[in-house]
Amino acid sequence: MLLTALALAGHVVLLLWGTRTVQSGVERAFGSDLRRLLGQALRNRVVAVGAGAGVTMLLQSSTATAMMVTTFAARGVLDLVPALAVMLGANVGTALIVQILSFDVSWLAPLLLLAGYVTFRRAPKGRYRQLGRVGIGLGLMLLALHDMTGALQPAAAPAADGLLGLLNADPLLRSALEALTDDPLLDVLIAAVVTYIAHSSVAAVLLVASVAASGGLSPVAALAMVLGANLGGALPPVLESDSTNPANRRVPVGNLLFRAAGCLVALPFLRPLAGAWWHWLGDPRVAVTSFHLLFNVVLALACVGWLRNASTVLSRMFPPPPSASTDVGRPLFLDAGALETPYLALSNAAREILRMGDLVDALLQMLPQALRKRDKALAEQATRLGRELDRLHAAVKQYLSRLDRAELTGRDALRLSDLLEFAVNVGQAGLLLDKRIGRIAGRDQEAFAPVDQEALRSLLAGVAADLRLAMSTMLTEDARSGAELRDAKRVLNEAERAAVRAHLSRLGRDAEAQQASRQFLGLMHDLKLVNSHLASIGYAVLEPEAR
């Protein structure tokens, strides 16, 4: 039994390593493209289910899909309803992976290993090299699955008896498997724990299918362990989500609740269902993998209509944190562990740039107050916000500089360049506002003419709206938003020029009017520059021919 257990453990580890290799290769080759696809699909729950299934099949991991979706939903850029729909699709995607891998295509393993190794060693660094990594991972997975089946039929037992021969020879193993067979709830819990430890429901279900095919599990125990694998597969995103923002837990907790509800509904009907299912399909391996797919498809169909209610409950369970912070300049999302996965590191940097945008927005809100009266405390507050903005900017640049550019795909390299450039522009926009508020808040102000006050309010509102659009464009990389931002910049520039021309045509000659004019023109010029810095991301996301 010990040798069989060691061999089985080795093959499971090889399967997990192959899965991780495929996931990292796909993430590095297509991570930004997949994240952008999800960002567009999240606008419709039906499309989101299909996108979640497709992306998860490529990534070989619903956990990776959950991390991408959480980034969008936690910031409120996209609605929680389609984000939950993506996770329902991701569950179907993992079940489809199991279906594909359950076929005996072990003869492909050496071909994939050879082709993957040659591609990885010979191809230039970038997407093709990562595709070689994917080939190696797929080869390892197929090899592990083939050898896993062999490990469950040891040479000491007759080939016809399979695992049953080993059971007769080992009373301890027979007692353990009989305990699993007699208690479906225990089966669910054990499978959930094993799946969480392995961080792979794909590997867990494939292992259950192999043991069931060798006669080691009864139909009831096998199907119960499939339920447990589904439950355990939803745990890693919940336990590993960023705890600093409760909103980050909404999507993974929602997915866990959906799966838990599915398990509770299915468990009472497991015994009659298992007998009929086994009799109908005949092959235990097919019965296990097909039940896994059926469970997730039915779960998706049953829950997709309740997503709005679920989002309301989850939003109340996990409200956003208070906006105030004693140290807003401290980075919250720059996880060093994500640097090995470029698209995740880029997403983390984008989230910190969103926080930089929040500081710029706070400075914009302070500007009208600084114009109303002399307030040295306001000038000090603006200076403090400027310093915190500088800290965030420096942290983002330092974090992104740690990415290995040689391992980036062309798309990720462009994304890195765009984020660095936009971080600089956001920092410059904040610096302009910080200095302007410092100059005007510490001394008495000259009154502007009513028409100039209206022009200034209009320009401020336009810059604030463009700031929100710029942050959304930076996160989603939506070309339509980029074009809208580009057009908004042109409109604002025209409005600024018209306001300045109208002001100059009314300019008086007395000293007081001249002083107010210098203040007004300086403000208008600074706001125009701030808006130009913010609009830079719009040009970055547009296709070259549309720029």
C-alpha positions in Angstrom: 0.0 0.0 0.0 2.8 2.4 0.9 4.5 2.1 -2.5 1.2 2.5 -4.3 0.3 5.6 -2.2 3.8 7.1 -2.9 3.5 6.4 -6.6 -0.1 7.9 -6.7 1.1 11.0 -4.8 3.9 11.5 -7.2 1.6 11.3 -10.2 -0.8 13.7 -8.6 2.0 16.2 -8.0 3.1 15.8 -11.6 -0.5 16.5 -12.7 -0.6 19.6 -10.5 2.8 20.8 -11.8 1.6 20.3 -15.4 -1.6 22.2 -14.7 0.4 25.1 -13.1 2.8 25.1 -16.1 -0.1 25.4 -18.6 -1.7 28.1 -16.5 1.5 30.2 -16.2 2.2 29.8 -20.0 -1.3 30.9 -21.0 -1.2 33.8 -18.5 2.1 35.1 -19.8 1.2 34.6 -23.5 -2.4 35.8 -23.4 -3.1 37.2 -19.9 -3.8 40.8 -20.9 -5.9 39.8 -23.9 -8.0 37.5 -21.6 -8.4 40.2 -19.0 -9.5 42.6 -21.7 -11.9 40.0 -23.1 -13.5 39.6 -19.6 -13.7 43.3 -19.2 -15.8 43.6 -22.3 -17.9 40.4 -21.6 -18.8 41.6 -18.1 -21.4 43.9 -19.6 -23.8 41.1 -20.3 -24.5 38.1 -18.0 -25.2 35.6 -20.7 -22.0 36.5 -22.7 -20.2 36.5 -19.3 -21.0 32.9 -18.6 -19.6 31.8 -22.0 -16.5 34.1 -21.6 -15.9 32.6 -18.1 -16.0 29.1 -19.5 -13.7 29.9 -22.4 -11.1 31.8 -20.4 -11.0 29.1 -17.7 -10.5 26.4 -20.2 -7.4 28.3 -21.5 -6.1 29.1 -18.0 -6.8 25.6 -16.6 -7.9 27.4 -13.4 -11.1 29.0 -12.1 -9.0 30.6 -9.4 -7.1 32.6 -12.0 -10.3 33.7 -13.6 -11.7 34.7 -10.2 -8.7 36.9 -9.6 -9.2 38.7 -12.9 -12.9 39.3 -12.3 -12.4 40.4 -8.7 -10.2 43.3 -10.0 -13.1 44.7 -12.0 -15.9 44.1 -9.5 -14.1 45.3 -6.4 -13.4 48.8 -8.0 -17.1 49.1 -9.0 -16.0 49.7 -12.6 -18.3 46.8 -13.7 -21.4 45.4 -12.2 -21.2 42.5 -9.7 -24.0 40.6 -11.5 -22.0 39.8 -14.7 -18.9 39.2 -12.6 -20.8 36.4 -10.8 -22.0 35.1 -14.1 -18.4 34.7 -15.2 -17.7 32.5 -12.2 -20.7 30.3 -13.1 -19.1 30.0 -16.5 -15.7 29.3 -15.0 -17.1 26.3 -13.1 -18.5 24.9 -16.4 -15.1 25.6 -17.9 -13.3 23.4 -15.3 -15.8 20.6 -15.9 -15.1 20.8 -19.7 -11.4 20.5 -19.0 -12.0 17.3 -17.0 -14.1 15.9 -19.8 -11.3 16.6 -22.4 -8.5 15.2 -20.2 -10.5 12.0 -19.3 -10.0 10.7 -22.9 -7.1 8.4 -23.3 -4.8 10.5 -25.5 -1.6 9.5 -23.6 0.1 8.9 -26.9 0.2 12.7 -27.4 2.3 13.2 -24.2 5.7 12.6 -25.8 4.9 14.7 -28.9 3.7 17.6 -26.7 6.8 17.3 -24.5 9.2 17.3 -27.4 7.5 20.1 -29.3 7.1 22.2 -26.2 10.7 21.8 -25.2 12.1 22.7 -28.6 9.8 25.7 -28.9 10.6 26.9 -25.4 14.3 26.6 -26.0 14.5 27.8 -29.6 11.7 30.4 -30.0 12.4 34.1 -29.2 11.3 35.3 -25.8 7.7 36.2 -25.8 4.4 34.6 -26.8 5.9 31.7 -28.8 8.2 30.7 -26.0 5.2 30.7 -23.6 3.3 28.4 -26.0 6.2 26.0 -25.7 5.7 26.1 -21.9 2.0 25.3 -22.5 3.0 22.3 -24.6 5.3 21.0 -21.9 2.6 21.4 -19.2 0.0 19.5 -21.3 2.5 16.7 -22.0 3.1 16.4 -18.2 -0.6 16.3 -17.5 -1.3 13.5 -20.0 1.7 11.6 -18.8 0.6 11.9 -15.1 -2.9 10.8 -15.9 -1.7 7.7 -17.8 0.7 6.7 -15.0 -1.9 7.4 -12.4 -4.2 4.8 -13.9 -1.2 2.3 -13.9 -0.4 3.1 -10.2 -4.0 2.1 -9.3 -3.4 -1.3 -10.8 -0.2 -2.6 -9.1 1.7 -5.5 -10.5 1.2 -7.4 -7.4 -2.6 -7.6 -8.1 -4.1 -9.4 -11.0 -4.8 -7.1 -13.9 -8.4 -8.2 -14.1 -8.9 -7.4 -10.4 -7.3 -3.9 -10.5 -7.6 -2.1 -7.2 -9.9 -4.8 -5.8 -7.0 -7.2 -5.6 -5.1 -4.6 -3.5 -8.1 -4.2 -1.3 -8.2 -7.9 -0.5 -4.5 -7.8 0.4 -4.7 -4.7 2.5 -7.4 -4.6 5.2 -6.4 -1.0 6.3 -7.0 0.4 2.8 -10.2 -1.6 2.5 -11.5 -0.1 5.8 -10.7 3.4 4.7 -12.5 3.1 1.4 -15.5 1.4 3.1 -15.7 4.4 5.4 -15.9 6.7 2.4 -18.5 4.5 0.8 -20.8 4.5 3.9 -20.9 8.3 4.6 -21.5 10.7 1.6 -21.2 13.8 3.8 -17.7 12.6 5.0 -16.8 12.0 1.3 -17.8 15.6 0.5 -15.7 17.0 3.3 -12.6 14.9 2.6 -12.7 15.7 -1.1 -13.2 19.5 -0.3 -10.1 19.4 1.9 -8.0 17.5 -0.6 -9.1 19.8 -3.4 -8.2 22.9 -1.4 -4.8 21.6 -0.5 -4.1 20.7 -4.2 -5.7 24.0 -5.4 -7.1 22.2 -8.3 -10.6 20.7 -8.7 -9.5 19.4 -12.1 -6.8 17.1 -10.5 -9.2 16.1 -7.7 -12.0 15.0 -10.0 -9.6 13.2 -12.4 -8.2 11.3 -9.3 -11.7 10.4 -8.2 -12.5 9.1 -11.7 -9.3 7.0 -11.8 -10.0 5.5 -8.4 -13.7 4.8 -9.3 -12.6 3.2 -12.6 -10.3 0.8 -10.7 -13.1 -0.3 -8.3 -12.0 1.6 -5.2 -15.0 3.8 -4.8 -18.7 3.0 -4.8 -21.0 5.1 -7.1 -22.3 7.1 -4.1 -18.9 7.8 -2.7 -17.5 8.8 -6.1 -20.3 11.3 -6.8 -20.1 12.7 -3.3 -16.4 13.3 -3.8 -17.2 15.1 -7.0 -19.4 17.5 -5.0 -16.6 17.9 -2.5 -14.2 18.7 -5.2 -16.5 21.5 -6.5 -16.8 22.9 -3.0 -13.1 22.7 -2.3 -12.3 24.3 -5.6 -14.2 27.5 -4.6 -12.2 27.9 -1.3 -8.8 29.2 -2.5 -10.1 32.5 -4.1 -12.1 33.2 -0.9 -9.2 32.5 1.5 -6.5 34.2 -0.6 -8.5 37.4 -1.6 -7.2 40.7 -0.5 -8.6 41.3 3.0 -7.9 45.0 3.1 -10.9 45.7 0.9 -14.0 43.7 1.9 -15.4 44.2 -1.6 -12.7 41.9 -3.0 -14.5 39.0 -1.3 -17.9 39.5 -3.1 -17.2 37.5 -6.2 -15.3 34.5 -4.6 -17.7 34.3 -1.7 -20.7 34.4 -4.1 -19.2 31.5 -6.1 -18.6 29.5 -2.9 -22.2 30.1 -1.9 -23.5 28.9 -5.3 -21.5 25.7 -5.1 -22.4 25.1 -1.5 -26.1 25.5 -2.3 -25.7 23.1 -5.2 -24.1 20.5 -3.0 -26.8 20.8 -0.3 -29.5 20.3 -2.9 -27.8 17.4 -4.6 -26.7 15.5 -1.5 -30.1 14.1 -0.4 -30.7 12.6 -3.9 -27.2 11.2 -4.3 -28.0 7.5 -3.5 -30.9 7.0 -6.0 -29.1 9.2 -8.6 -25.8 7.3 -8.3 -27.4 3.9 -9.0 -29.3 5.2 -12.1 -26.4 7.2 -13.3 -23.9 4.3 -13.1 -26.3 1.9 -14.8 -27.0 4.3 -17.6 -23.4 5.3 -18.4 -21.7 2.0 -17.5 -18.1 3.3 -17.5 -17.3 4.6 -14.0 -14.8 7.1 -15.4 -17.4 8.6 -17.8 -20.0 8.6 -15.0 -17.8 10.7 -12.7 -16.7 13.2 -15.3 -20.2 13.5 -16.8 -21.7 14.1 -13.4 -19.2 16.8 -12.7 -20.2 18.6 -16.0 -23.9 18.1 -15.3 -23.6 19.5 -11.8 -22.0 22.7 -13.0 -24.2 23.2 -16.1 -27.4 22.8 -14.0 -25.9 25.1 -11.3 -25.2 27.8 -13.9 -28.7 27.5 -15.4 -30.4 27.6 -11.9 -28.4 30.5 -10.5 -28.1 32.8 -13.5 -31.6 34.2 -13.0 -30.8 35.0 -9.3 -27.6 37.0 -9.8 -29.2 40.4 -9.1 -30.6 39.2 -5.7 -27.2 37.6 -4.9 -25.3 40.8 -5.7 -27.6 42.7 -3.4 -26.9 40.3 -0.5 -23.1 40.2 -1.2 -22.9 44.0 -1.3 -24.5 44.2 2.1 -22.3 41.4 3.5 -19.1 43.1 2.2 -19.6 46.9 2.0 -16.7 49.0 0.6 -14.2 50.3 3.2 -14.4 53.9 4.3 -12.6 56.2 1.9 -10.7 58.0 4.6 -7.3 56.6 5.5 -4.5 57.6 7.8 -1.9 56.7 5.2 -3.4 56.8 1.7 0.1 57.0 0.2 0.8 53.4 1.3 0.4 50.9 -1.6 -2.3 48.3 -1.1 -2.2 46.1 -4.2 1.5 45.8 -5.2 1.9 42.1 -4.4 5.5 40.9 -5.0 4.2 37.4 -5.5 2.3 38.5 -8.6 5.5 39.6 -10.4 5.9 36.0 -11.8 2.6 36.5 -13.6 2.9 39.7 -15.6 -0.7 40.3 -16.4 -1.6 40.1 -12.7 1.3 42.4 -11.8 0.1 44.9 -14.4 -3.5 44.7 -13.0 -2.1 45.4 -9.5 -0.3 48.4 -10.7 -3.4 49.7 -12.5 -5.3 49.4 -9.3 -2.7 51.6 -7.5 -2.9 54.1 -10.4 -6.7 54.2 -9.7 -5.8 55.3 -6.1 -3.5 58.0 -7.6 -6.6 59.2 -9.6 -8.6 59.4 -6.3 -6.0 61.7 -4.9 -6.1 63.9 -8.0 -9.9 64.0 -7.7 -9.5 65.1 -4.1 -7.2 68.0 -5.2 -9.7 69.0 -7.9 -12.5 69.2 -5.2 -10.3 71.4 -3.1 -9.7 74.0 -5.8 -13.1 75.9 -5.6 -12.7 76.0 -1.8 -9.3 77.5 -2.1 -10.7 80.3 -4.4 -13.4 81.3 -1.9 -11.3 82.4 1.0 -7.8 82.4 2.5 -7.1 79.1 4.1 -3.6 78.0 5.1 -4.8 74.7 6.4 -6.2 73.9 3.0 -2.8 74.6 1.4 -1.1 72.3 3.9 -3.7 69.6 3.2 -3.0 69.9 -0.6 0.7 69.6 0.1 0.1 66.5 2.1 -2.0 64.9 -0.6 0.7 65.8 -3.1 3.4 64.0 -1.0 1.1 60.9 -0.8 0.6 61.0 -4.5 4.4 61.1 -5.0 4.8 58.1 -2.7 2.2 56.1 -4.7 3.8 57.1 -8.0 7.3 56.1 -6.8 5.9 52.7 -5.5 4.2 52.0 -8.8 7.3 52.7 -10.9 9.5 50.7 -8.6 7.1 47.7 -8.7 6.8 47.7 -12.5 10.6 48.0 -12.9 10.9 44.6 -11.2 9.1 42.9 -14.1 11.3 40.9 -16.4 10.8 42.6 -19.7 12.4 39.7 -21.5 9.5 37.4 -20.5 6.8 39.9 -21.5 4.7 39.3 -24.6 4.4 42.2 -27.1 1.0 43.2 -25.7 2.1 43.1 -22.1 5.2 45.2 -22.9 3.0 47.8 -24.5 0.7 47.7 -21.4 3.7 48.2 -19.1 4.8 51.2 -21.1 1.3 52.7 -21.1 0.9 52.2 -17.4 4.3 53.8 -16.6 3.5 56.7 -18.9 0.1 57.2 -17.4 1.4 57.0 -13.9 3.8 59.8 -14.7 1.0 61.9 -16.2 -1.3 61.4 -13.2 1.6 62.4 -11.0 2.2 65.6 -13.1 -1.5 66.4 -13.0 -1.5 66.2 -9.2 1.7 68.3 -9.0 0.1 71.1 -11.0 -3.0 71.1 -8.8 -0.9 70.9 -5.6 1.2 73.9 -6.5 -1.8 75.9 -7.8 -3.8 75.3 -4.5 -0.7 76.2 -2.5 -0.3 79.5 -4.3 -3.9 80.7 -4.0 -5.1 79.2 -0.7 -2.5 81.0 1.4 -3.5 84.6 0.5 -6.5 86.7 -0.2 -8.1 86.3 -3.6 -9.3 88.8 -6.2 -13.0 88.3 -7.1 -13.6 86.9 -10.6 -16.4 88.3 -12.9 -19.5 86.1 -12.8 -19.0 85.0 -16.4 -15.4 84.0 -15.5 -16.7 82.1 -12.5 -19.1 80.2 -14.6 -16.4 79.3 -17.2 -14.1 78.1 -14.4 -16.9 75.9 -12.9 -17.6 74.4 -16.3 -14.0 73.6 -17.0 -13.6 72.0 -13.5 -16.6 69.8 -14.1 -15.2 68.8 -17.5 -11.8 67.9 -16.0 -13.5 65.8 -13.2 -15.6 63.9 -15.7 -12.6 63.3 -17.9 -10.7 62.0 -14.9 -13.3 59.4 -14.2 -13.4 58.4 -17.9 -9.6 58.2 -18.0 -9.5 55.8 -15.0 -12.1 53.6 -16.5 -10.3 53.6 -19.8 -7.0 52.7 -18.1 -8.5 49.7 -16.3 -10.6 48.3 -19.1 -8.5 49.2 -22.1 -11.7 49.9 -24.1 -10.9 51.6 -27.4 -14.4 53.2 -27.4 -13.7 54.8 -24.1 -10.3 55.9 -25.5 -11.9 57.6 -28.5 -14.5 59.2 -26.2 -11.7 60.6 -24.0 -9.8 61.9 -27.0 -12.9 63.7 -28.2 -13.6 65.1 -24.7 -10.1 66.5 -24.5 -10.7 68.4 -27.8 -14.0 69.7 -26.6 -12.5 70.9 -23.3 -9.6 72.6 -25.1 -12.0 74.5 -27.3 -14.0 75.6 -24.3 -10.8 76.8 -22.6 -9.8 78.8 -25.6 -13.2 80.3 -26.0 -13.3 81.3 -22.3 -9.9 82.9 -22.5 -10.7 84.9 -25.6 -13.9 86.1 -24.1 -12.1 87.1 -20.9 -9.4 89.0 -22.7 -12.0 90.9 -24.7 -13.5 92.2 -21.4 -10.1 92.9 -19.6 -10.0 96.2 -17.7 -6.9 98.3 -17.1 -7.0 98.8 -13.4 -4.5 96.9 -11.2 -7.2 94.9 -9.4 -8.6 93.6 -12.7 -5.1 92.8 -14.0 -4.3 90.7 -10.9 -7.6 88.8 -11.1 -6.9 88.2 -14.8 -3.5 86.7 -14.1 -5.1 84.4 -11.5 -7.9 83.4 -13.9 -5.7 82.7 -16.9 -3.2 80.7 -14.7 -6.1 78.5 -13.4 -7.5 77.9 -16.9 -4.1 77.0 -18.3 -3.3 74.6 -15.4 -6.7 72.9 -15.7 -6.1 72.4 -19.5 -2.7 70.9 -18.8 -4.2 68.6 -16.1 -6.8 67.4 -18.6 -4.2 66.8 -21.2 -2.2 64.6 -18.8 -5.3 62.6 -18.0 -6.4 62.2 -21.6 -3.0 60.5 -22.4 -4.4 57.1 -21.6 -7.1 57.5 -24.3 -4.5 57.8 -27.0 -2.6 54.8 -25.6 -5.5 52.3 -25.8 -6.5 53.4 -29.4 -5.3 51.4 -32.3 -2.3 53.1 -34.1 -4.3 54.0 -37.2 -7.0 55.6 -35.0 -4.6 57.9 -33.1 
